[in-house]
Amino acid sequence: MSRAHALPHNPVGRLTSDHPVVVKFGRAGWFAKGVVYLVAGVLALLIAAKASGWSSAATAPNKEASPTGALKTIAQMSGGALLMWVLAGGMLLYAAWRVVSALLPGGSDTKAWIMRIGYLVSAAIYTTFAVTAISLARSGRSNPNGNAKVTSLSDRVMAHSGGRLVIGVVGAIAIAAGLYRLVKGIRGDVTDELDLSALSPQRRRWTERLGAVGEIGRGLGIGLIGFFLLRAAVTYDAAQATGLDGALRRLATENWGLFVVVVIGVGFAAYGVFCLATFTHRELQAP
């Protein structure tokens, strides 16, 4: 894959050079993404603390540990409506960054096309987050619980012919995506779209470690959602399907599961800090 250096034969580099505002907007999107993941990680750790008995905070059970739950939590803060508009704008900018990345000239092999599809899926997901943030900013009320949304949608899909297969395939894809993120984290392959050449060796090393922990946490979280979706398809029970928050709460009731929840919480928070620490180093990169 080619980085965005401004060379005559590099169309990505020329785009960056001719339209630097595109990169600046995209970086703002990465910043917003970092805020959401950091808050989601803290909420996941609150669930773990509550389950372990370390915290007796009455509000912990009402906090949904997911990116959507993070938005709801921020919306309830002082000045939350304004923050929602800012984060919504950031999420839309990030989604636009992903669309631009998917459409950039680059490779045409299978790997490149998989990356393009992944970018477009990411754009759709963060557009959904932006819509949620806008809804919270306008109404000041929380949207329906994300876990209930997943269960309800799974129930409606499985009611149709072939719906059970669809849910199973989506679950399998989510598990595969989670494993991909997990492997990236274990390998420390976290410098995609980043130019860290200006950092000192020590700062770069710690930045990469932070990103690796973040990818491991994200991989486990995505895989967990896929597992419950797949189980819902296998058992033909939509109640088994749940969002990230529901999956974490189910795991937190088990000793080994509590450890996984902590890892996911730390990973989400680490990924949030990673995005916040590196958003000024982000570059457009063709698949």
C-alpha positions as CSV (number, residue, x, y, z in Angstrom):
1,M,0.0,0.0,0.0
2,S,1.2,3.5,-0.8
3,R,1.4,6.4,1.5
4,A,0.4,9.8,0.5
5,H,3.6,11.4,-0.6
6,A,3.3,14.3,-3.0
7,L,5.1,12.7,-6.0
8,P,4.1,13.2,-9.6
9,H,3.2,9.5,-10.1
10,N,1.2,9.3,-6.9
11,P,-2.4,10.5,-7.3
12,V,-3.0,10.1,-3.5
13,G,-0.1,12.4,-2.8
14,R,-1.3,14.9,-5.3
15,L,-4.8,14.9,-3.7
16,T,-3.3,15.5,-0.3
17,S,-1.1,18.3,-1.7
18,D,-3.8,20.0,-3.7
19,H,-6.5,19.6,-1.1
20,P,-4.9,19.8,2.4
21,V,-8.2,20.7,4.0
22,V,-9.4,17.1,3.2
23,V,-6.8,15.7,5.5
24,K,-7.5,18.3,8.2
25,F,-11.2,17.4,8.2
26,G,-10.4,13.8,8.3
27,R,-8.1,14.2,11.3
28,A,-10.8,16.0,13.1
29,G,-12.9,12.9,12.5
30,W,-10.2,10.7,14.1
31,F,-10.2,13.0,17.1
32,A,-14.0,12.5,17.6
33,K,-13.6,8.8,17.2
34,G,-10.9,8.8,19.9
35,V,-13.3,10.6,22.3
36,V,-16.1,8.1,21.7
37,Y,-13.8,5.0,22.2
38,L,-12.2,6.5,25.4
39,V,-15.6,7.0,27.0
40,A,-16.8,3.6,25.9
41,G,-13.8,2.0,27.4
42,V,-14.4,3.7,30.7
43,L,-18.0,2.5,30.7
44,A,-16.9,-1.1,30.1
45,L,-14.5,-0.8,33.0
46,L,-17.4,0.5,35.2
47,I,-19.3,-2.7,34.4
48,A,-16.3,-4.8,35.4
49,A,-15.9,-2.8,38.6
50,K,-19.5,-3.2,39.5
51,A,-19.5,-6.9,38.8
52,S,-16.4,-7.5,40.8
53,G,-17.8,-5.5,43.8
54,W,-15.1,-2.8,43.6
55,S,-17.7,-0.2,42.8
56,S,-21.2,0.3,44.2
57,A,-22.1,3.2,41.9
58,A,-25.8,3.1,41.3
59,T,-25.4,4.6,37.9
60,A,-23.1,2.0,36.5
61,P,-25.8,-0.5,35.4
62,N,-27.6,2.3,33.5
63,K,-24.6,3.1,31.4
64,E,-24.5,1.3,28.1
65,A,-20.9,0.3,27.4
66,S,-20.6,0.8,23.7
67,P,-19.9,3.7,21.3
68,T,-23.6,4.5,21.3
69,G,-23.7,4.4,25.0
70,A,-20.6,6.7,25.2
71,L,-22.6,9.3,23.1
72,K,-25.5,9.0,25.5
73,T,-23.3,9.5,28.5
74,I,-21.6,12.6,27.0
75,A,-25.1,14.0,26.1
76,Q,-26.0,13.9,29.7
77,M,-23.0,16.1,30.7
78,S,-23.2,19.8,31.1
79,G,-23.2,21.3,27.6
80,G,-23.9,17.8,26.3
81,A,-26.0,19.1,23.4
82,L,-23.2,21.2,22.0
83,L,-20.8,18.3,22.5
84,M,-23.2,16.1,20.6
85,W,-23.2,18.4,17.6
86,V,-19.4,18.6,17.6
87,L,-19.0,14.8,17.9
88,A,-21.7,14.3,15.2
89,G,-19.7,16.6,12.9
90,G,-16.6,14.6,13.7
91,M,-18.2,11.3,13.0
92,L,-19.5,12.5,9.7
93,L,-16.0,13.8,8.8
94,Y,-14.5,10.4,9.7
95,A,-17.2,8.7,7.6
96,A,-16.3,11.0,4.7
97,W,-12.6,10.1,5.2
98,R,-13.4,6.4,4.9
99,V,-15.5,7.0,1.7
100,V,-12.6,9.0,0.2
101,S,-10.1,6.3,1.1
102,A,-12.3,3.6,-0.5
103,L,-12.5,5.6,-3.7
104,L,-8.8,6.5,-4.0
105,P,-6.9,5.0,-6.9
106,G,-4.8,2.1,-5.7
107,G,-4.6,-1.7,-5.9
108,S,-7.1,-3.8,-7.7
109,D,-6.4,-7.2,-6.1
110,T,-8.6,-9.1,-3.7
111,K,-7.0,-7.6,-0.6
112,A,-7.5,-4.0,-2.0
113,W,-11.2,-4.7,-2.7
114,I,-11.7,-6.1,0.8
115,M,-10.2,-3.0,2.3
116,R,-12.4,-0.8,0.1
117,I,-15.5,-2.6,1.3
118,G,-14.3,-2.4,4.9
119,Y,-13.8,1.4,4.5
120,L,-17.4,1.7,3.2
121,V,-18.8,-0.4,6.0
122,S,-16.9,1.7,8.5
123,A,-18.3,4.9,6.9
124,A,-21.8,3.5,7.3
125,I,-21.3,2.6,11.0
126,Y,-19.9,6.0,11.9
127,T,-22.7,7.7,9.9
128,T,-25.1,5.8,12.2
129,F,-23.2,7.1,15.2
130,A,-23.4,10.6,13.9
131,V,-27.2,10.3,13.4
132,T,-27.5,9.0,17.0
133,A,-25.5,12.0,18.2
134,I,-27.7,14.5,16.2
135,S,-30.8,12.8,17.7
136,L,-29.5,13.2,21.2
137,A,-28.5,16.8,20.5
138,R,-31.9,17.7,19.2
139,S,-34.1,15.8,21.7
140,G,-31.8,15.6,24.8
141,R,-33.3,12.1,25.4
142,S,-31.6,8.7,25.1
143,N,-32.4,6.6,22.2
144,P,-33.7,3.0,22.8
145,N,-31.2,0.7,24.4
146,G,-28.7,-0.6,21.8
147,N,-29.0,-4.2,23.1
148,A,-32.7,-4.2,22.6
149,K,-32.2,-2.8,19.1
150,V,-30.0,-5.7,18.2
151,T,-32.3,-8.3,19.7
152,S,-35.4,-6.8,18.0
153,L,-33.7,-6.5,14.6
154,S,-32.4,-10.1,14.8
155,D,-36.0,-11.2,15.7
156,R,-37.5,-9.5,12.7
157,V,-34.8,-10.8,10.3
158,M,-35.1,-14.4,11.5
159,A,-38.9,-14.2,11.1
160,H,-38.3,-14.2,7.3
161,S,-37.2,-17.1,5.2
162,G,-33.4,-17.3,5.1
163,G,-33.2,-14.7,7.9
164,R,-31.6,-17.2,10.3
165,L,-28.8,-17.7,7.7
166,V,-28.4,-14.0,7.3
167,I,-27.9,-13.5,11.0
168,G,-25.5,-16.4,11.1
169,V,-23.4,-15.0,8.2
170,V,-23.3,-11.5,9.8
171,G,-22.2,-13.1,13.1
172,A,-19.5,-15.1,11.3
173,I,-18.3,-12.0,9.5
174,A,-18.1,-10.1,12.8
175,I,-16.0,-12.9,14.3
176,A,-13.7,-12.8,11.3
177,A,-13.4,-9.1,11.6
178,G,-12.6,-9.4,15.3
179,L,-10.0,-12.0,14.7
180,Y,-8.4,-9.7,12.0
181,R,-8.2,-6.9,14.6
182,L,-6.9,-9.2,17.2
183,V,-4.1,-10.5,15.0
184,K,-3.2,-6.9,14.0
185,G,-2.9,-6.0,17.7
186,I,-0.8,-9.1,18.5
187,R,1.5,-8.3,15.6
188,G,1.7,-4.6,16.5
189,D,0.5,-3.8,13.0
190,V,-1.1,-0.4,13.9
191,T,0.6,2.2,11.8
192,D,-1.7,2.1,8.8
193,E,-2.5,5.6,7.6
194,L,0.1,7.0,10.0
195,D,3.3,9.0,9.6
196,L,5.2,8.7,12.8
197,S,8.6,9.7,11.4
198,A,8.6,12.9,13.4
199,L,8.3,11.1,16.7
200,S,11.2,10.0,18.9
201,P,11.9,6.3,18.9
202,Q,10.7,6.0,22.5
203,R,7.4,7.9,21.8
204,R,6.8,5.9,18.7
205,R,7.3,2.6,20.5
206,W,4.8,3.5,23.2
207,T,2.4,4.9,20.6
208,E,2.5,1.6,18.8
209,R,2.0,-0.4,22.0
210,L,-1.0,1.7,22.8
211,G,-2.4,1.0,19.4
212,A,-1.7,-2.7,19.8
213,V,-3.6,-2.9,23.1
214,G,-6.4,-1.0,21.4
215,E,-6.7,-3.3,18.5
216,I,-6.8,-6.4,20.8
217,G,-9.6,-4.8,22.8
218,R,-11.5,-3.9,19.6
219,G,-11.0,-7.3,18.2
220,L,-12.4,-9.0,21.3
221,G,-15.4,-6.6,21.4
222,I,-16.3,-7.1,17.7
223,G,-15.8,-10.9,17.9
224,L,-18.0,-11.0,21.0
225,I,-20.9,-9.4,19.2
226,G,-20.4,-11.8,16.4
227,F,-20.4,-14.8,18.8
228,F,-23.8,-13.8,20.2
229,L,-25.3,-13.2,16.8
230,L,-24.0,-16.6,15.6
231,R,-25.4,-18.3,18.7
232,A,-28.8,-16.6,18.1
233,A,-28.8,-18.1,14.6
234,V,-27.8,-21.6,15.7
235,T,-30.3,-21.7,18.6
236,Y,-33.0,-19.8,16.6
237,D,-33.4,-17.6,19.6
238,A,-33.2,-13.8,18.9
239,A,-32.8,-13.1,22.6
240,Q,-29.3,-14.5,22.4
241,A,-28.3,-11.6,20.0
242,T,-27.2,-8.5,21.8
243,G,-25.1,-5.4,21.5
244,L,-21.7,-4.9,22.9
245,D,-23.0,-3.7,26.2
246,G,-25.3,-6.7,26.7
247,A,-22.4,-9.1,25.7
248,L,-20.1,-7.5,28.3
249,R,-22.7,-7.7,31.0
250,R,-23.3,-11.4,30.3
251,L,-19.6,-12.1,30.4
252,A,-19.1,-10.0,33.6
253,T,-21.1,-12.6,35.6
254,E,-18.4,-15.2,35.0
255,N,-14.9,-15.0,36.6
256,W,-13.1,-15.7,33.3
257,G,-15.6,-13.4,31.5
258,L,-14.8,-10.6,33.9
259,F,-11.2,-10.7,32.8
260,V,-12.3,-10.4,29.1
261,V,-14.5,-7.4,30.0
262,V,-11.5,-5.7,31.6
263,V,-9.3,-6.4,28.6
264,I,-12.0,-5.0,26.3
265,G,-12.5,-1.9,28.5
266,V,-8.7,-1.2,28.7
267,G,-8.4,-1.9,24.9
268,F,-11.2,0.5,24.0
269,A,-9.8,3.2,26.3
270,A,-6.3,2.6,24.9
271,Y,-7.6,2.8,21.3
272,G,-9.3,6.1,22.2
273,V,-6.1,7.6,23.6
274,F,-4.2,6.2,20.5
275,C,-6.6,8.1,18.2
276,L,-6.3,11.2,20.2
277,A,-2.5,11.0,20.3
278,T,-2.1,10.3,16.6
279,F,-4.9,12.2,14.8
280,T,-2.4,14.9,13.7
281,H,-0.3,12.2,12.1
282,R,-3.0,10.7,10.0
283,E,-2.6,10.5,6.2
284,L,-4.8,9.5,3.3
285,Q,-3.8,6.0,2.1
286,A,-5.0,4.1,-0.9
287,P,-6.0,0.4,-0.6
